[in-house]
């Protein structure tokens, strides 16, 4: 294994602020898909939803730390291609490459499609959605091409805008909030093998797990953070932790507000109608008359898509540059930009209505490269593989190998549940 020794921040000069990294992580994680969390959580309801949220937060944080440790061993500038090839070998590198490429390209396509649709709806444009999606994607692609620092600064502004619009939307819904809705028991559902009640609620956890995994998936941005901050592990861990905490707070609040305002049966009807954001907003409008709440939710959704595009695009950009050997000159970045953005942008123009489908099918591959493969790299390192001696017993004891097993199992189970979900084989019960 060849390791790189550069430990200085990629930007040179003064060390970048933690705030920018936190905003990149939070902006990548918090996407428009979070608006659907109350819908997919309606079957398991409050207790199970918060438990799954907390478990997903901890396990995805752990897998991100595993990627960070591997990345630091190789040095700034190394991306997943280098990490996996150097640690697990060429076969796993092919599996990882296919998984990373599939997820990131699917997400970029989803954000191109969703961003164009949201922009067209919000501005009332008469242009074809494909053209709007093209303009939307090219503008953001230029920001990523220019530099990571531009994405840093823009992410700060966008996340602040998300916080403001989210706070206004939630405050507008609070007058209709009912605490008793949070403790509703599950009514009888033909989809639940366990029948009504708490045991029935637990069954709906299975199909929801992949959505929560995807909701905390930002891991393609970890190598970008290492490239940006150098090997300052403490600073990068702070970026990851606080970014995920912001996301978890957003998710928990939105789930509770959705439950408290709508209740269980209306959310079930929303799911039965297709579970789109428009269906959710229509249900809210029946309880809270007036268009302003829906308007602020729409603005929040647009900002969420933009920040997700920037975060996922930055991760894919650095991955492509590393995998293809493109340098960091202007010409090299132009080549990287073409390979990174041309496929999803063209798909967004040709197939402009694939947002939800693309998000759904990204979940399976995300479980592989963001959970299973990081756990495998950590396992090999702790067992003394990857050309290294066995680490001190203190590193392998306690949370070491046991945590790796738990994270690996979480990835395998979640990937399996995604295959059994209504989006694929339609085996698992859903609340609709």
HELIX and SHEET records of a PDB file:
HELIX    1   1 UNK A   18  UNK A   29  1                                  12    
HELIX    2   2 UNK A   32  UNK A   36  5                                   5    
HELIX    3   3 UNK A   37  UNK A   40  1                                   4    
HELIX    4   4 UNK A   45  UNK A   74  1                                  30    
HELIX    5   5 UNK A   80  UNK A   88  1                                   9    
HELIX    6   6 UNK A   90  UNK A  123  1                                  34    
HELIX    7   7 UNK A  129  UNK A  146  1                                  18    
HELIX    8   8 UNK A  148  UNK A  174  1                                  27    
HELIX    9   9 UNK A  179  UNK A  183  5                                   5    
HELIX   10  10 UNK A  198  UNK A  203  1                                   6    
HELIX   11  11 UNK A  205  UNK A  215  1                                  11    
HELIX   12  12 UNK A  219  UNK A  221  5                                   3    
HELIX   13  13 UNK A  222  UNK A  229  1                                   8    
HELIX   14  14 UNK A  233  UNK A  262  1                                  30    
HELIX   15  15 UNK A  264  UNK A  272  1                                   9    
HELIX   16  16 UNK A  277  UNK A  287  1                                  11    
HELIX   17  17 UNK A  292  UNK A  324  1                                  33    
HELIX   18  18 UNK A  330  UNK A  350  1                                  21    
HELIX   19  19 UNK A  355  UNK A  367  1                                  13    
HELIX   20  20 UNK A  368  UNK A  372  3                                   5    
HELIX   21  21 UNK A  373  UNK A  382  1                                  10    
HELIX   22  22 UNK A  393  UNK A  396  1                                   4    
HELIX   23  23 UNK A  399  UNK A  419  1                                  21    
END                                                                             
